[in-house]
């Protein structure tokens, strides 16, 4: 054989070897990715041969099925429409799924390894068993209250979020984002209509598809003072320690003033009263005195900068959570920018927070310093209703010790009893919290925040909440957030009818 033929033969052998390797790569290593892809139409259509598992909240199906006469045997139905949409997401025919419908897709569709025994049984019986069922942690009364109060708020705000969690476990009791959307329009079997509905929602400047509780970060305003308080208490201060205050504080070009002239006008104020009155000048000075590293460390201990958190199943997967951020607080040469530190210490400048993070801060205080990992999936049930997974609460981190948590709790209770958070009060329950009014853009109305917790008459921490309202007109932006938060916690405690 001459040299050119030998070279051609070698090239052909190499090409066959590469083709064989690629075939094995696709079949052995990538097969599962292709099989479970949201865009693999053959697999998606095949999933409609059997009923998808039900998603329940409070004993009621919030994602169910309806039989059809078309080629796809079952239509996904969301009875409560906008109310649960940020939690559930949607599972359309020709688009990618979102929310719990996405993170628990394998189980809901019946393809999970957890349902292997059911699939084997079907081989012998000839049945086409449906997918597994997912039971959420959502408290239906708290969810409905959060939605009702948010969309009918007394200030005419059209964008906001509310989330409540059980401080003892991390179970999410309510998760509402406004504006929301009707997922039924996205799962219709008329794929052109579904695509058109998605296009309209996706282009809406109010971003109804955005889950503001987990995916949006905004300046938290004075709610961040809880973290600065924690930093102080961990570094030698007590609730009675005097800090410098005054009507105005200037630091490296930054000018800090209080919301009103009557707030901490004197030269000194104790730490507890400073939080109760929401003294901007006191906390700006305190942050600079503590120093950047201590403030940033306290924020990180509570969960700021965490970009790995998801909320769904404690064994993995769920709704992604945007990282709350403090900003670097540095000058161009790397030194500490004291002006930025003063502003950051009252939750302004580059500080950004998700509502979920706000609820987790309040929950850690209420839970003696332990911050539980938040979750949405309480149980997984087989089609014949056998429980094969029950959430086992996990401590995510311990940002403060019990003594510091106790001091923070005392300070936050004072905010609700005597200070800016009075509208969050609940008769017969001990409520603590912190309001926040956050400037966000020149000429724009501020955001209103409230983070807080409620204890029942037995001394048990029953709920921790964060309510955020965007661009609140008319002043005192946080008062309405506090009012809504109190009603959500009351419902979560089972006292909605009191």
C-alpha positions in Angstrom: 0.0 0.0 0.0 1.5 3.4 -1.0 1.9 6.2 1.5 -1.1 8.4 0.4 -3.5 5.4 0.9 -2.0 4.6 4.3 -2.4 8.2 5.4 -6.0 8.3 4.1 -6.7 5.0 6.0 -5.3 6.4 9.2 -7.5 9.6 8.9 -10.6 7.4 8.3 -9.8 5.3 11.3 -9.3 8.4 13.5 -12.6 9.9 12.3 -14.4 6.6 13.1 -12.8 6.6 16.5 -13.9 10.1 17.2 -17.4 9.3 15.9 -17.5 6.3 18.2 -16.3 8.3 21.2 -18.9 11.1 20.5 -21.7 8.5 20.3 -20.7 7.0 23.6 -20.4 10.5 25.1 -24.0 11.3 24.0 -25.4 7.9 25.0 -23.5 7.3 28.3 -22.8 10.7 29.7 -25.3 13.2 28.2 -28.3 11.0 27.7 -29.9 12.0 31.0 -29.4 15.7 30.3 -31.1 15.4 26.9 -33.8 13.2 28.3 -34.7 15.6 31.1 -34.3 18.8 29.0 -37.3 21.1 29.1 -36.9 21.5 25.3 -36.9 17.8 24.4 -40.4 17.8 22.9 -40.7 14.0 22.6 -40.1 13.6 26.3 -42.4 16.5 27.2 -45.2 15.1 25.1 -44.7 11.6 26.6 -45.1 13.1 30.1 -48.7 14.0 29.2 -49.6 10.3 28.8 -50.0 10.1 32.6 -51.3 12.6 35.1 -48.7 14.9 36.6 -48.4 14.8 40.4 -50.5 17.3 42.5 -48.9 20.2 44.4 -50.7 20.9 47.6 -50.7 23.7 50.1 -52.8 23.6 53.3 -54.5 20.4 52.1 -55.7 22.0 48.9 -54.4 21.3 45.4 -52.8 24.4 44.0 -51.4 22.7 40.9 -53.8 20.0 39.5 -54.8 18.3 36.2 -57.8 18.2 33.9 -58.5 15.5 31.3 -58.6 16.7 27.7 -59.8 15.3 24.4 -56.7 16.4 22.4 -53.5 14.6 21.7 -52.1 15.7 25.1 -54.2 13.8 27.6 -53.9 16.2 30.6 -53.9 19.9 31.1 -52.1 21.5 34.0 -54.4 23.7 36.1 -53.6 26.4 38.7 -56.8 27.1 40.6 -55.5 30.1 42.6 -53.9 31.7 39.6 -51.7 34.7 40.6 -51.7 33.9 44.4 -49.3 31.0 44.2 -47.6 31.7 40.9 -44.2 32.9 42.3 -43.9 29.6 44.3 -45.3 27.1 41.8 -44.0 28.6 38.6 -45.4 26.7 35.6 -44.9 23.7 33.4 -45.7 24.5 29.8 -45.7 22.3 26.7 -43.1 24.1 24.7 -41.2 26.4 27.1 -38.9 25.8 30.1 -40.5 25.2 33.5 -40.0 27.4 36.5 -40.5 27.4 40.3 -41.4 24.2 42.1 -42.8 22.8 38.8 -39.2 22.9 37.6 -37.2 21.9 40.7 -39.5 18.9 41.5 -40.2 18.1 37.8 -38.7 14.5 37.9 -40.9 13.6 40.9 -44.0 15.3 39.6 -43.6 13.6 36.2 -43.0 10.2 37.7 -39.5 9.9 36.4 -37.7 10.2 39.7 -35.6 7.3 41.0 -37.7 7.6 44.2 -40.6 6.2 42.1 -38.8 3.3 40.5 -40.8 0.7 42.4 -44.1 2.3 41.1 -42.8 2.2 37.5 -41.8 -1.5 37.9 -45.3 -2.2 39.3 -46.8 -0.6 36.2 -44.9 -2.9 33.9 -46.8 -5.9 35.4 -50.2 -4.3 36.0 -50.3 -2.3 32.7 -51.3 0.8 34.6 -50.0 4.2 33.8 -49.5 5.5 37.3 -49.3 9.3 37.6 -46.4 11.3 39.1 -45.7 11.8 42.7 -47.3 14.6 44.8 -45.6 17.5 46.5 -46.8 18.9 49.7 -45.6 22.5 50.3 -44.9 24.2 53.7 -47.1 27.1 52.7 -49.8 28.1 55.2 -52.8 28.8 53.0 -54.3 31.4 55.4 -51.0 33.3 55.6 -50.5 33.1 51.8 -54.0 34.4 51.1 -53.7 37.1 53.7 -50.3 38.2 52.2 -51.7 38.4 48.7 -54.9 40.2 49.7 -53.2 42.8 51.8 -50.4 43.3 49.4 -52.5 43.9 46.3 -55.1 46.0 48.3 -52.5 48.0 50.2 -53.6 51.3 51.6 -50.9 53.3 49.7 -51.7 52.4 46.1 -48.4 50.6 45.6 -48.3 48.2 42.6 -45.0 46.4 43.2 -43.8 44.6 46.3 -43.2 41.3 48.1 -44.0 39.5 51.3 -42.5 36.4 52.7 -43.0 34.6 56.1 -41.1 31.7 57.5 -41.2 29.6 60.7 -38.2 30.7 62.7 -37.9 27.3 64.4 -37.7 25.3 61.2 -37.2 27.5 58.2 -40.5 26.3 56.6 -41.8 29.0 54.3 -45.3 30.0 55.4 -46.1 32.6 52.7 -44.4 33.8 49.6 -46.1 36.5 47.5 -44.8 38.8 44.8 -46.7 41.7 43.2 -47.5 42.0 40.4 -48.0 38.4 39.7 -49.3 36.4 36.7 -51.8 33.7 35.8 -49.8 30.6 35.0 -52.8 29.0 33.3 -52.2 31.2 30.2 -48.7 29.7 29.9 -49.6 26.0 30.0 -52.4 25.9 27.5 -52.0 23.3 24.8 -52.3 26.0 22.2 -48.6 26.6 22.0 -48.9 29.8 19.9 -51.2 31.3 22.5 -48.9 30.2 25.3 -45.9 31.8 23.5 -47.8 35.0 23.0 -48.8 35.1 26.7 -45.3 34.6 27.7 -44.0 37.3 25.3 -46.5 39.8 26.7 -45.5 39.0 30.4 -41.8 39.0 29.6 -42.0 42.5 28.0 -44.1 44.0 30.8 -41.9 46.7 32.5 -43.5 45.8 35.9 -41.9 42.3 35.6 -44.7 40.1 36.7 -42.7 37.0 36.1 -40.1 38.2 38.6 -40.3 36.5 42.1 -39.4 39.6 44.1 -39.1 37.7 47.4 -36.1 35.8 46.2 -34.8 37.3 42.9 -34.9 41.1 43.5 -32.4 43.0 45.7 -33.1 46.6 46.8 -31.7 49.0 49.4 -33.1 47.8 52.7 -32.9 51.2 54.5 -33.1 51.1 58.3 -33.8 47.3 58.6 -30.0 47.0 58.1 -29.6 48.6 61.5 -30.4 45.3 63.1 -27.2 43.9 61.6 -25.2 47.0 62.8 -26.7 46.5 66.2 -25.6 42.8 66.2 -22.0 44.0 65.3 -22.1 46.4 68.2 -23.4 43.9 70.7 -20.8 41.4 69.6 -18.0 44.0 70.2 -18.6 45.2 73.7 -21.7 47.3 73.5 -24.9 46.6 75.5 -28.4 47.8 74.8 -27.8 50.6 77.3 -24.5 51.8 75.8 -24.6 55.4 74.8 -23.7 56.3 71.2 -23.2 59.6 69.5 -26.2 61.0 67.6 -27.4 64.5 66.7 -29.4 66.2 64.0 -26.8 65.8 61.4 -23.6 63.9 60.7 -21.0 64.6 58.0 -18.4 62.1 57.1 -16.1 62.3 54.0 -18.6 64.2 51.9 -21.6 62.1 53.0 -24.3 64.0 54.9 -26.6 61.9 57.2 -29.8 63.3 58.6 -32.7 61.8 60.5 -36.1 61.3 59.0 -37.5 64.0 61.2 -36.0 66.7 63.4 -37.5 65.3 66.6 -35.6 62.0 66.1 -32.5 61.8 68.4 -31.6 65.5 68.2 -29.4 65.2 71.3 -25.7 64.4 71.4 -26.2 60.9 73.0 -28.7 58.1 72.8 -28.6 54.5 74.1 -28.5 51.7 71.6 -32.0 50.4 72.3 -33.6 53.8 72.0 -31.6 54.4 68.8 -33.1 51.4 67.1 -36.6 52.2 68.6 -36.5 55.7 67.1 -34.5 54.6 64.0 -31.7 57.2 64.6 -29.8 57.6 61.4 -27.1 59.8 62.7 -26.5 57.4 65.6 -26.2 54.3 63.4 -24.0 56.1 60.8 -21.6 57.1 63.5 -21.8 53.7 65.1 -20.9 51.9 61.9 -17.9 54.2 61.3 -16.8 53.6 64.9 -17.1 49.9 64.6 -15.2 49.9 61.3 -16.0 48.4 57.9 -14.7 44.9 58.7 -16.9 44.4 61.7 -20.0 45.6 59.9 -19.3 43.5 56.8 -18.6 40.4 59.0 -21.9 40.8 60.8 -23.8 41.1 57.5 -22.0 38.0 56.1 -22.8 36.1 59.3 -26.5 36.7 58.6 -26.3 35.5 55.0 -25.2 38.5 52.9 -23.0 37.6 50.0 -24.4 34.0 49.9 -25.0 33.2 46.2 -25.5 29.4 46.7 -28.8 29.4 48.5 -31.9 27.8 47.0 -35.4 27.4 48.5 -37.2 24.2 47.8 -36.3 20.7 48.8 -33.8 20.4 51.7 -32.1 17.6 49.8 -31.2 19.9 47.0 -32.8 22.0 44.3 -35.3 24.8 44.5 -35.9 28.4 43.6 -32.6 30.3 43.2 -32.0 33.1 45.6 -30.1 36.3 44.6 -27.2 37.2 46.9 -27.8 40.1 49.2 -24.9 42.5 49.0 -23.2 45.2 51.2 -20.9 46.7 48.6 -17.2 46.9 49.1 -17.2 50.3 51.0 -13.7 51.2 49.6 -12.0 54.1 48.0 -10.3 53.7 44.6 -7.0 53.1 46.4 -8.5 50.3 48.5 -8.8 52.2 51.8 -12.0 52.4 53.7 -14.5 54.9 52.4 -15.9 56.2 55.6 -18.6 58.2 53.9 -19.8 55.1 52.2 -19.6 53.2 55.5 -21.8 55.8 57.2 -24.4 55.5 54.5 -24.2 51.7 54.4 -24.7 51.5 58.1 -28.3 52.8 57.6 -28.9 50.5 54.7 -28.2 52.9 51.9 -25.4 53.4 49.4 -24.6 50.0 47.8 -26.4 47.8 50.3 -29.0 45.5 48.6 -31.2 42.8 50.2 -33.8 40.3 49.1 -37.1 40.1 51.1 -36.1 36.5 52.0 -32.9 37.7 53.5 -34.9 40.2 55.6 -37.1 37.5 56.9 -34.1 35.3 57.7 -32.5 38.0 59.8 -35.7 38.4 61.9 -36.0 34.6 62.1 -32.5 34.2 63.4 -33.1 36.8 66.2 -36.4 35.0 67.2 -34.7 31.6 67.1 -32.0 32.4 69.7 -29.4 33.2 67.1 -29.8 30.1 64.9 -30.8 30.7 61.3 -32.6 27.7 59.8 -32.3 26.9 56.1 -35.5 28.0 54.4 -37.5 25.4 52.5 -40.8 25.0 50.6 -41.2 21.2 50.2 -42.5 19.6 53.3 -43.3 16.1 51.9 -43.1 14.0 48.8 -45.8 11.4 48.4 -46.0 8.5 45.9 -49.1 8.3 43.6 -50.7 6.0 46.2 -49.9 8.5 48.9 -47.0 6.8 50.7 -44.6 9.3 52.2 -41.1 8.9 50.9 -39.6 12.2 52.0 -40.3 14.5 55.0 -38.3 17.7 55.5 -35.8 17.5 58.3 -35.0 21.1 59.3 -31.4 22.1 59.1 -29.5 25.0 60.8 -27.9 27.0 58.0 -25.7 29.2 60.2 -25.5 30.8 63.7 -24.9 34.5 63.1 -25.1 35.5 66.8 -25.1 33.8 70.2 -28.1 33.5 72.4 -27.3 36.6 74.5 -26.9 38.8 71.5 -30.1 37.3 70.0 -31.9 38.0 73.3 -30.7 41.6 73.3 -31.7 42.1 69.7 -35.1 40.7 70.4 -35.6 43.1 73.2 -34.6 46.0 71.0 -36.9 44.9 68.2 -39.9 44.4 70.5 -39.3 48.0 71.7 -39.5 49.2 68.0 -43.0 47.7 67.8 -44.2 48.7 71.2 -42.8 52.2 71.4 -41.3 53.2 68.1 -41.7 53.1 64.3 -43.2 49.7 64.0 -46.4 50.2 66.0 -48.7 49.1 63.1 -47.3 45.6 63.3 -48.8 45.0 66.8 -50.9 41.9 67.3 -53.2 41.7 70.3 -52.1 38.9 72.7 -48.8 38.2 71.0 -45.3 39.6 71.4 -44.1 41.2 68.2 -40.7 42.7 67.4 -39.4 44.2 64.2 -37.6 47.0 62.4 -39.0 49.4 59.8 -37.0 50.7 56.9 -37.5 53.6 54.5 -35.0 53.4 51.6 -34.1 56.1 49.1 -33.5 54.6 45.7 -33.4 57.1 42.9 -33.5 60.9 42.5 -37.1 62.1 42.5 -38.5 58.6 43.1 -40.7 57.7 46.1 -38.8 55.6 48.7 -39.2 51.8 49.3 -41.0 50.8 52.5 -39.7 47.7 54.5 -40.6 45.8 57.6 -38.8 42.8 59.1 -40.1 41.2 62.2 -41.2 38.2 64.2 -44.1 37.1 66.5 -44.3 35.0 69.6 -47.4 33.3 70.7 -48.8 33.3 74.3 -46.7 30.3 75.1 -43.5 32.0 74.2 -43.0 30.2 71.0 -41.6 32.0 67.9 -44.4 31.3 65.4 -43.5 33.5 62.4 -40.9 35.8 61.0 -41.7 38.1 58.1 -40.4 40.6 55.6 -42.7 42.9 53.7 -41.3 45.2 51.0 -43.3 47.9 49.1 -41.6 49.7 46.2 -41.9 53.4 45.7 -44.4 54.3 48.4 -46.0 57.7 48.0 -46.9 60.0 50.8 -44.2 59.6 53.4 -43.7 57.1 56.2 -43.2 54.4 53.6 -42.6 51.6 56.1 -45.8 52.0 58.1 -47.9 50.1 55.6 -45.3 47.4 55.3 -45.5 47.0 59.1 -49.3 46.8 59.1 -49.3 44.1 56.4 -46.6 42.1 58.2 -48.6 42.0 61.4 -51.6 40.6 59.6 -49.5 37.9 57.9 -47.9 36.8 61.1 -51.4 36.8 62.8 -52.7 34.5 60.0 -49.6 32.2 60.2 -50.3 31.8 63.9 -53.8 30.7 63.2 -55.4 33.8 64.6 -56.7 35.4 61.4 -60.2 35.5 62.7 -59.5 37.2 66.1 
